[in-house]
Amino acid sequence: MSHMLSPEEASRKFRKAEKKRDRTRAMYAYPESDEDPTSPVDATGAPKSLPLSQRLRSLQAELSSLEHELSDPSNPLLQKEREETNVDPGELIRGLVDVRSRLDKIVKEKEGRARLVGNIMHDTQDSGKEQDQPGSGGNAESKDSLPASTKTDVQTLVEVDKRVEELERLVGSSNMSLDDSSPLPPPLLPMITKLNSQLALLTQPRHIDSISRRLKLLLSDLERAAAAQQHRRQGSQGNDASLGPSNHEQLLTIVNRIAPSLPQIPHILSHLRTLSNLHSAAGEFQDTLKDLEQEQQKIHGGLQQLQAAVETVEHSLEENRTVVKDNVSGLDTRVNELLKRLEDIKREKAISG
């Protein structure tokens, strides 16, 4: 039994085998190759994260493409989505406007004067923090080296720029890009002076009277044009003519006369419904009477034909009776003559015998 293992030794060997199994084998690792910076995926196959500027440009390009597709009403994709999913183009355009405003805000914050103001504000905040913190000798030297007039000039410049930005936003020229491709907006002071002079001219009584006269003439011309257009529409539609002013006045008078009897209208309507049923029954009865009259006329025509036939038969019988009577009288006379001749013959025989 010496070849048998003890439980402790067996468990020790099993633990050693499990450790060997879980131990990872050293493999040769190949060196990584140079990655293509233009490739959208890395060496592991996962998509690379694009820079923010490139993502912003791709979003702007996609937004321009979407605006071009939505601005075309004959786009088959838009018509298909409108028919299948009942998509409102107005909602899509509103979403595009929202995205465009947000992108413009980001671009405006990252470019031009906004970046300069942000840098200045950041510098002033950093300088304020450095002043608040108790620093070393070097910080004290930089603090002493920066004069107070420079700080006040920077703060004044920031305040002036903020006020200018507020004025531009109120005027509406904040979205103008300061480059050579787009023209500068006209100056505000001459424009305000020109508007003030025009308002002074327009508010004069004679100008107001002339404007009112022109408006009256324009309204009369518009009324005539509307009447002519309505007349043409009536001629094209045929009998579907709209009501004129006289008809409207007649309707108003009728409505005014009917207004006192409005509470009785439901009872009148119920009676009218009953009368409509009676009227329909009377119509059916009238149709039945018409059918009976037609049948009676047919019977009367048949009786007239029978009466004419009877009269014809009577007339023929009367003629036959006269003919028979004449025949009988003629036969009687002939028989009498024959009897007379027989008697004469008998008499002659008796005389001769």
Secondary structure by P-SEA (a helix, b strand, c coil): ccccccaaaaaaaaaaaaaaaacccbbbbccccccccccccccccccccccaaaaaaaaaaaaaaaaaaaaccccaaaaaaaaaccccaaaaaaaaaaaaaaaaaaaaaaccaaaaaaaaaaaaaaaaaaaaccccaaaaaaaaaccaaaaaaaaaaaaaaaaaaaaaaaacccccccccccccccccaaaaaaaaaaaaaaacaaaaaaaaaaaaaaaaaaaaaaaaaaaaaaaaacccccccaaaaaaaaaaaaaacccccaaaaaaaaaaaaaaaaaaaaaaaaaaaaaaaaaaaaaaaaaaaaaaaaaaaaaaaaaaaaaaaaaaaaaaaaaaaaaaaaaaaaaaaaac
